[in-house]
Structure formats: structure tokens, C-alpha cells
Amino acid sequence: MSKKLGFRKALESRLKKSQVAAKKKAISIFTAMSVAHVDDEDQSPGEVCHVEKALPKGDFYTGQWSDNLPHGEGKYLWPDGCMYVGEWFKGKMMGKGKFSWPSGATYEGDFKSGYMDGKGTYTGFSGDTYKGSWVMNFKQGEGIYSYANGDRYEGQWRGGLQDGHGKYLWKNGNHYTGQWRNGLMSGNGTLIWSNGNKYDGSWEDGFPRGNGNFRWPDGSFYVGTWGKDGKDQSGSLPNNLDWDPQQMFLEDLKDCKVCPGEKLSILPSQKMPNWPAMAKKNEGRQRRLSKLHNHSSSSVVNDVFAASEGNSWVDDGAVWIPDPENSDTRAFRPPFKKMVKKQGQTISKGHKNYELMLNLQLGIRHSVGRPGPAISLDLKPSAFDPKEKVWTKFPPEGSKHTPPHQSCDFKWKDYCPLVFRTLRKLFNVDAADYMLSICGNDALRELSSPGKSGMFFYLTNDDRYMIKTMKKAEVQVLIRMLPAYYSHVRSFQNTLVTKFYGLHCVKLTGSAQKKVRFVIMENLFCTHYAIHRRFDLKGSSHGRTTCKPESEVDPTTTLKDLDLNYIFRLQKLWFQEFCRQVERDCDFLEQERIMDYSLLIGFHFREVSSPNAMEVVTPTGHQDPENEGTPQQSEASKDQLPVDPSRSPSTRLGVNTPARVEKTIRKQDSEALVGEPTGVFSDVILFFGIIDILQDYDITKKLEHAYKSMQYDPTSISAVDPKQYSKRFRDFIFKVFVEDA
């Protein structure tokens, strides 16, 4: 008993000494300030005073005080040397502040309820620095990390690790740009070594896995399937090259290890004092957390993640659930994202068109990877000859020119291969990227046709390319107009007509002898922006409505002319270029006897507080000199779109085009297609192009025109003479698009 009493007295004595020492230390560190020593009982409710308080356990606080809690500006020192200087709200570190550790590390930025949360900069004791977004003590959102060893990462974070799109630059000059998951390179990405070698393709847990290509500085490249253990490795090497793909795993990636970075020894939220005045609030909070834990909220989070397969996600903050091992804290679960279901049905094994997809991918890989002559943009007339087509047999066991495969026996046809190879070069489509998008690990997605043709559309998993099945008549129209089309798109870089990349046919052998023709083209809505509304506009009124109530219209619904309730306002230079290009494109289509085409429009609403705050970008990518005095949008409020320098410019006519939309109202008794302006504006990013350009005015359309003209107003129907169609289309489009005053 005497030993216990002696120990207790020694502990009390040590505690008193530590309190006195902490107070002396705090007074020596804090700058001198005029304070009033106030007794808690004498303070009126809501009154703010300045105090100096030596607290239990050796803590010390000086600053503004209200209702028995720190409130306002204040400084707090812990006995272990940690210190917080900044704003307080009802006893919690809240607002702008600076937290310093005994090691010399500091965090300066936003705090919420004691957590590093918002924008802030961490400077480590070893020399590491992170500047960017935080959520509840974790790096979350956009941020830049400069490592003490000279490495640097710029990009997205999630739960304290690199996650999303980002760029890592090693001190030795190597750099990776692409997708990350849990702090490792995972997804699609490009690694470029300082010696000029380049790998572009799929990654998994920091290593190449799946389809990818390795490119040398001289332009030669190896395309194949990659795997760390070498078992799944397959591909073909360039001629006369003695190189083992496993060399990349064994040697090249040794200098590309991601630095783990500095770990925090203790978090500011773990240092939060438990003020007596907050005890009652904490009791209620613990009861709520206990109830939440009893309802197995962690399983709810797991269910959300389990439901995510096959969908894209939009950042929506973090998920917080009780920590069963410590009732005083909230456990962090990685922030999940709102599920935004991708359009279409994934073509997986068992799907009725699974074998067709495999055939298509095998054929594309063969066509694009086949060696060919050096490409010149000046093509000979013979390249456009309708007889210029190449048939290739694909037996399941393989052949001299084709690999063995698990699909059925089929034949593959390339129409005018040299023309489409040249078109891809003209449109800046890299051959290896093209193959990866269509023939990579990820399956295509099938969309049922939104029109009446009964044709099907397929989207690549990265949304870059759309594949459409075609009727024989449409193939004949495209082959017929191919010389004029090539001349047109070569002459006008900003053309709005559909970009075609390949025309092919799959013919199944055996009794079926089924032929499936399809064209590969640009997907207008391949963007990191969410497309909030989309319209298909022809300038006609008969049958041009979706007949859907507003409650059933979602971002994937394609609305039509009678559904249109906006006017699109373009800045002066954009509008002038738009008008010129619509005139050129319509002239071309009219000369080729094409009709029934439409302008497909999609737009993303921007969250900008003032219309004047939007940056004025011209068709050339520079600021309009006439608007140099216009206030520019702040960096913090701009929509960020990652730019890949190896691909086409991120902003051009019809792609990422800045604009304003004005809401319109259609009067019930009015026959006009364009409603009355309301003066309600929104800033948007526009995507648009002229689609469905393979319908000529043949005998079928002439009969359709004659038949419908007897029942409806001839000006309201789609099937009209190409010249009349072109005039009506232009007149309508130039009412929908106007110059922004």
C-alpha cells in the first residue's frame, strides 16, 4: 500500500511540474499579447475574451475564448512539442491555421473540426512537400507532391494515395502519365524513359499488364499482350530486332519505382482536447455513432462498391463510418464516387454478339498492324477504286498471316485500306492507340440504335470510337463519295462532318454465310466532362420529338427538334468560324446528293458564377484581342481537362467549345421550331458535329417524300430533295446558333 501511495504522489508531483514547464515553454514561444485573465463564472454567454490557460496534462492555450471554449484566433501548445496557431470555432480547430510537429514538419491551410480538410500545404521534416486538397487528414482531390529524393507527382489523390489521373516525374527524367489506383500505376497510361523509349497501354499494380505497345525513338514498335511472369506474353517483334519484352520488367522498370513519401507520426485530429463544455455533445454523438455501427454501415459501403462494376464514377467526397476499435474517432473508408452508368450493354461471354466482337477485334489488329508503304497524303485515284478491297481468312487454328483464336471461322474484308489508313493519319490517330482502344482487354459496349434503321452501335470502353453496323446501300454511298469526302476533310481542318477511320466486313463461313458490314468513326462525346443534355437536330418537325415527360429525360436521352428549349450563343470568332464551316459542309453534302443528316449537340453546364468570368478562347486557341479587358475566370473555378500532347488539340470547333445557352419557351400556338428567349443564361462547354451523312436521295426516299407529302406539310418532313434539305437545315441551325453579344 505504501508503495502505491508513493507512486501516486510522485505522479502528481511530476504532473504539476510538467504543467508549470509547459506554461513557461508556451509563454517563451508565443508572441507577447495583451490578455485579460477571466474567470469562467464572470463571462457572459456569447462574450469573446482573450485568455491564457494552463490546462490539464500540461497543455497550454492562449487566445480568444467564448462560452468556456476557444473561439476565434488562438494558439495551443501540447507538452510533446506539437503546436496549432490559427482559427477556432466552439472549441475546434476550424478555418485557416498552421499545425507544427516536434520533428519540424508543418501543415498550413484549411481545418474543419480538427481535421486537415480543404486546401493546404504539408512540409515534411525530410524535405517532402504536398500542396493541394485534403479531406479529413487525407490527401484527396488534386495535389502536387514534391519528394525529397527529387521525384514529383501531379494529379489526383484518394484516401492519401495517388488515385485517378496523374503524372509522375522521376529525378532521372523518366515520366509516367495516366491512371493510378491505390498509389500504383493501374489502368491506361504512358511511361516515357529518358532515352526516348516509350510504353503505352494497360497497367496493373505498377506493372504493364494486358494490351500495350513499346515504341523506340526510331518509330518502330512492338504491340502485344504483356504480363510480369511472361506466361501471357505474346506479340510480334519488328524485323531484325533482337529484343525480349521481359527486359522491360527485369531492367527498364528498376528506375521507375514510386517513392512512398513521408508518413505523419500523429494527426491533428488526434490531438484535439476534450473540453468539458463539449462533453454533453460528445455523449449524444457517441450514441448516434453506436446506432450507426449497429446497422452495419460498413456493409452498406461495400454494397455500393460491389454495384460499381461496369460503371463510371463521379467524385462525391468521402464516406465515414464508426471505428469499432475506438469510439472517439471516425474510421476512414476511401471516398467513393456517385455511380453514373455508362451507356450500353457490355459484350461479355454469352452475349449474342460476343463472337462478332472477337472477329472485329482480330480483324482490326490484323488490318492496322499489317506493314504498309509510307503514307503520303496525295493519294492516287486507284486507291479509291470500289474494287480496292482485301479479303483475309481467319481459321480458328491460325494461318501464315493470322493468329489462332477462340472464335468461329470467318473472313475479313478491308475496303479501300490505303485511303482509311491515310485518313487516320490526317485525323492524327496513332496506330497503336487505335488498336488498344478497339482491341484491348476491355470489351465493347453495345447500344441499340436510337433511330429507325435497326442498325447497332458499339462503343469502345474508353469512349473514343464508335462502331456502327451498316446496310449494303450505305457502304456503297460511302465508297462512292469517298474521293470527295477525302478532299473535303483534307481541305477543312474544322469540318463538322463525321470522321471515318475504317470500313470493314465480317463474313461468317459455313451455311449461314452472314455478312456484317461496319464503319469505325469518331465519338463526338468522348470527354472528361459530363454531358448533361444532348440534341439531334434536323430542322424538320414531323415526328421530331422524343415524346418523353421531363421526369423521364436523363443525360443519356437524345432529344429532338421539338424538344429543343435553348439557343446557343457563341463568341464572335467562334460564331464566324461556325457559320463558315456549316456552309462548307452543307455545300459538300448537297453536291453528293446527301440528305437526312443532323447536327448532334451535347453540352456540359459549367459552374461559373458570372457569364463575364468565362475565359474567351478563339478558334485558334488564343484570347480574343477585342476582349483583353474582360475579367478572366480564376484558376480555381476552371473546369480542368487533362491534355494529352500526343493527341489532337483539346479545344477546336465542335470539341470543348466554350459558349452560353439561353433558355427558351415554345408557345403552344406557335409553329416555329425555335422558342422565345427568356433571358436566362448558363455557361456551357459544347460538343457538336454533323452525323448520319450516308443517306442519299434514292428512289426509296423519293417515294417516301411523295407519300408523306400527301398527308403532311412537305416542309415538315425529313425526306426532301438534298438542295431543299440543305437550305432548310442551314436556316434552322443559324437560328439555333447566334453570336453572343
SULDA-V761811 format. One record per backbone hydrogen bond with DSSP energy under -0.5 kcal/mol. CO is the residue of the C=O (numbers start at 1). NH is the residue of the N-H. E is the energy in kcal/mol with one decimal. If there is no record, write none. Layout:
CO&NH&E, CO&NH&E
This chain:
1&5&-2.3, 2&6&-2.2, 3&7&-2.1, 4&8&-2.3, 5&9&-2.5, 6&10&-2.1, 7&11&-2.1, 8&12&-2.5, 9&13&-2.5, 10&14&-2.1, 11&15&-2.3, 12&16&-2.3, 13&17&-2.1, 14&18&-2.3, 15&19&-2.1, 16&20&-2.2, 17&21&-2.6, 18&22&-2.5, 19&23&-2.2, 20&24&-2.4, 21&25&-2.5, 22&26&-2.6, 23&27&-2.6, 24&28&-1.9, 25&29&-1.5, 26&30&-3.5, 33&35&-0.5, 35&37&-0.5, 36&38&-0.8, 39&42&-1.1, 39&43&-0.5, 40&43&-1.1, 44&47&-2.1, 47&49&-0.5, 49&65&-2.7, 50&36&-1.4, 51&63&-2.1, 53&55&-0.6, 53&61&-2.7, 55&58&-1.1, 56&59&-1.2, 59&55&-2.7, 60&77&-2.8, 61&53&-3.5, 62&75&-2.8, 63&51&-2.7, 64&71&-1.6, 65&49&-2.6, 66&69&-1.1, 69&66&-3.2, 70&91&-3.0, 72&88&-2.6, 73&64&-3.0, 74&86&-2.5, 75&62&-2.3, 76&84&-2.4, 77&60&-2.1, 78&81&-2.0, 82&78&-2.6, 83&100&-2.8, 84&76&-2.7, 85&98&-2.4, 86&74&-2.7, 87&94&-1.5, 88&72&-1.9, 89&92&-1.2, 92&89&-2.6, 92&94&-0.7, 93&114&-2.7, 95&111&-2.4, 96&87&-2.4, 97&109&-2.4, 98&85&-2.6, 99&107&-2.8, 100&83&-2.0, 101&104&-1.8, 105&101&-2.9, 106&123&-3.0, 107&99&-2.8, 108&121&-2.5, 109&97&-2.3, 110&117&-1.6, 111&95&-2.7, 112&115&-2.1, 115&112&-2.4, 115&117&-0.8, 116&137&-2.7, 118&134&-2.6, 119&110&-2.3, 120&132&-2.2, 121&108&-2.4, 121&123&-0.5, 122&124&-0.5, 122&130&-2.4, 123&106&-2.4, 124&127&-0.6, 128&124&-3.6, 129&146&-2.9, 130&122&-2.8, 131&144&-2.5, 132&120&-2.5, 133&140&-1.8, 134&118&-2.1, 135&138&-1.8, 138&135&-3.0, 139&160&-2.4, 141&157&-2.3, 142&133&-2.2, 143&155&-2.2, 144&131&-2.6, 144&146&-0.5, 145&147&-0.6, 145&153&-2.6, 146&129&-2.4, 147&150&-1.7, 151&147&-2.3, 152&169&-3.4, 153&145&-2.7, 154&167&-3.2, 155&143&-2.4, 156&163&-1.8, 157&141&-2.3, 158&161&-1.3, 161&158&-2.9, 162&183&-3.0, 164&180&-2.5, 165&156&-2.0, 166&178&-2.3, 167&154&-2.8, 168&170&-0.5, 168&176&-2.5, 169&152&-1.9, 170&173&-1.9, 174&170&-2.7, 175&192&-2.9, 176&168&-2.6, 177&190&-2.7, 178&166&-2.6, 179&186&-1.3, 180&164&-2.0, 181&184&-1.4, 184&181&-2.8, 184&186&-0.6, 185&206&-2.6, 187&203&-2.2, 188&179&-2.1, 189&201&-2.3, 190&177&-2.7, 190&192&-0.5, 191&199&-2.8, 192&175&-2.3, 193&196&-2.0, 197&193&-2.5, 198&215&-3.6, 199&191&-2.7, 200&213&-2.6, 201&189&-2.4, 202&209&-1.8, 203&187&-2.3, 204&207&-1.4, 207&204&-3.1, 210&226&-3.3, 211&202&-2.4, 212&224&-2.3, 213&200&-2.6, 213&215&-0.5, 214&222&-2.8, 215&198&-2.2, 216&219&-2.3, 220&216&-2.7, 222&214&-2.7, 223&236&-1.0, 224&212&-2.1, 225&234&-1.9, 226&210&-2.3, 227&230&-0.9, 230&233&-0.7, 234&225&-2.8, 236&223&-0.6, 238&241&-1.3, 240&242&-0.6, 241&243&-1.0, 243&245&-0.6, 244&247&-2.5, 245&248&-1.5, 245&249&-0.5, 246&250&-2.3, 247&251&-2.9, 247&252&-1.5, 248&253&-2.0, 251&254&-1.5, 252&255&-0.6, 253&256&-1.6, 267&270&-1.2, 267&271&-0.6, 268&271&-1.5, 269&272&-0.8, 273&275&-1.0, 275&278&-1.6, 276&279&-1.5, 278&282&-2.2, 279&283&-2.0, 280&284&-1.9, 281&285&-2.2, 282&286&-2.6, 283&287&-1.7, 284&288&-1.9, 285&289&-2.5, 286&290&-2.3, 287&291&-2.1, 288&292&-2.3, 289&293&-2.5, 290&294&-2.3, 291&295&-1.1, 292&297&-0.9, 293&296&-1.9, 296&299&-0.8, 296&300&-1.0, 297&301&-1.9, 298&302&-2.1, 299&303&-2.3, 300&304&-2.0, 301&305&-2.1, 302&306&-2.6, 303&307&-1.7, 305&308&-1.6, 306&309&-0.7, 308&311&-1.8, 310&342&-0.5, 312&340&-2.9, 314&338&-2.5, 319&333&-1.5, 321&331&-1.9, 322&324&-0.8, 323&326&-1.3, 326&329&-1.7, 329&323&-1.2, 329&331&-0.5, 331&321&-1.6, 333&319&-0.9, 336&316&-0.9, 338&314&-1.8, 339&341&-0.5, 340&312&-1.7, 345&446&-2.9, 346&348&-1.4, 348&351&-2.4, 351&354&-1.9, 353&357&-2.1, 354&358&-2.0, 355&359&-2.6, 356&360&-2.5, 357&361&-2.6, 358&362&-2.6, 359&363&-2.6, 360&364&-2.5, 361&365&-2.2, 362&366&-1.9, 363&367&-2.8, 364&368&-2.8, 365&369&-1.8, 366&370&-1.1, 377&379&-1.2, 380&383&-1.8, 381&384&-1.5, 382&385&-1.2, 385&388&-2.8, 387&389&-1.7, 388&416&-2.9, 390&414&-2.3, 392&412&-2.9, 394&410&-1.1, 395&398&-1.8, 396&405&-2.1, 402&399&-2.6, 409&509&-1.5, 410&394&-2.7, 411&507&-2.7, 412&392&-2.4, 413&415&-0.5, 413&505&-1.6, 414&390&-2.1, 416&419&-0.5, 416&420&-1.8, 417&421&-2.3, 418&422&-2.0, 419&423&-2.3, 420&424&-2.1, 421&425&-1.5, 422&426&-2.5, 423&427&-2.3, 424&429&-3.1, 425&428&-1.6, 428&430&-0.7, 430&434&-2.6, 431&435&-2.2, 432&436&-2.3, 433&437&-2.4, 434&438&-1.8, 435&439&-3.2, 436&440&-1.1, 444&347&-2.6, 445&459&-2.8, 446&345&-2.3, 447&457&-2.4, 455&449&-0.6, 456&469&-2.4, 457&447&-3.8, 458&467&-3.3, 459&445&-2.4, 460&463&-2.1, 464&523&-1.6, 465&460&-2.1, 466&521&-2.9, 467&458&-3.0, 468&519&-2.2, 470&517&-0.6, 471&475&-1.8, 472&476&-2.1, 473&477&-1.9, 474&478&-2.4, 475&479&-2.6, 476&480&-2.3, 477&481&-2.4, 478&482&-0.7, 479&482&-0.6, 481&485&-2.9, 482&486&-2.9, 483&487&-2.0, 484&488&-2.3, 485&489&-2.7, 486&490&-1.8, 487&491&-1.6, 488&492&-2.0, 491&493&-0.6, 492&495&-1.6, 496&690&-3.0, 498&500&-0.6, 499&522&-1.9, 502&520&-2.6, 503&415&-2.3, 504&518&-2.2, 505&413&-2.6, 506&508&-0.5, 506&516&-2.7, 507&411&-2.8, 514&508&-2.5, 516&506&-2.6, 517&470&-2.9, 518&504&-2.6, 519&468&-2.5, 520&501&-3.5, 520&502&-1.1, 521&466&-2.7, 522&524&-0.7, 523&526&-1.4, 525&527&-1.1, 530&532&-0.8, 533&603&-2.2, 534&559&-2.5, 535&537&-0.5, 535&601&-3.0, 537&599&-2.8, 541&544&-1.8, 543&545&-1.2, 544&562&-2.6, 549&552&-1.9, 549&553&-0.6, 550&553&-1.0, 552&554&-0.5, 554&557&-2.2, 557&534&-0.6, 557&559&-0.8, 559&536&-3.0, 560&563&-1.6, 560&564&-0.7, 561&564&-1.2, 565&664&-2.2, 567&569&-0.6, 567&662&-2.6, 568&570&-0.6, 568&738&-2.6, 569&660&-2.4, 570&740&-3.3, 571&575&-3.1, 572&576&-2.4, 573&577&-2.0, 574&578&-2.5, 575&579&-2.6, 576&580&-2.1, 577&581&-2.3, 578&582&-2.5, 579&583&-2.0, 580&584&-2.1, 581&585&-2.8, 582&586&-2.5, 583&587&-2.1, 584&588&-2.1, 585&589&-2.3, 586&590&-2.5, 587&591&-2.3, 588&592&-1.5, 589&594&-2.9, 590&593&-1.5, 593&697&-1.6, 598&600&-0.7, 598&691&-2.5, 599&537&-2.3, 599&601&-0.5, 600&689&-1.6, 601&535&-2.9, 602&687&-2.5, 603&532&-1.9, 603&533&-1.3, 604&685&-2.0, 606&608&-1.4, 610&613&-1.7, 611&614&-1.2, 615&617&-0.8, 616&624&-0.5, 618&621&-2.4, 622&618&-2.3, 624&627&-2.0, 625&628&-1.0, 627&630&-1.6, 634&637&-0.8, 634&638&-0.7, 635&638&-0.7, 642&644&-0.5, 643&645&-0.7, 644&647&-2.1, 652&655&-2.5, 654&688&-1.7, 655&652&-2.3, 657&686&-3.3, 659&684&-2.6, 660&569&-3.7, 661&682&-1.9, 662&567&-1.8, 663&678&-2.1, 665&667&-0.6, 665&676&-3.1, 667&670&-1.2, 673&675&-0.5, 676&665&-2.2, 679&681&-0.6, 680&663&-2.6, 682&661&-2.8, 683&606&-3.2, 684&659&-2.0, 685&604&-2.2, 686&657&-2.0, 687&602&-3.0, 689&600&-2.8, 689&691&-0.6, 690&498&-1.2, 691&598&-1.6, 694&696&-0.7, 695&595&-2.7, 696&698&-2.0, 698&702&-2.1, 699&703&-2.3, 700&704&-2.2, 701&705&-2.4, 702&706&-2.2, 703&707&-2.6, 704&708&-2.6, 705&709&-2.0, 706&710&-0.7, 707&710&-0.8, 708&711&-1.1, 708&712&-3.0, 713&716&-2.2, 713&717&-0.6, 714&717&-0.6, 716&541&-1.0, 716&542&-2.6, 718&720&-1.5, 721&725&-3.3, 722&726&-2.6, 723&727&-2.0, 724&728&-2.5, 725&729&-2.7, 726&730&-2.5, 727&731&-2.6, 728&732&-2.1, 729&733&-2.6, 730&734&-2.5, 732&735&-1.4, 732&736&-1.7, 733&737&-2.6, 736&568&-2.9, 736&738&-0.5, 738&570&-2.4, 739&741&-0.7
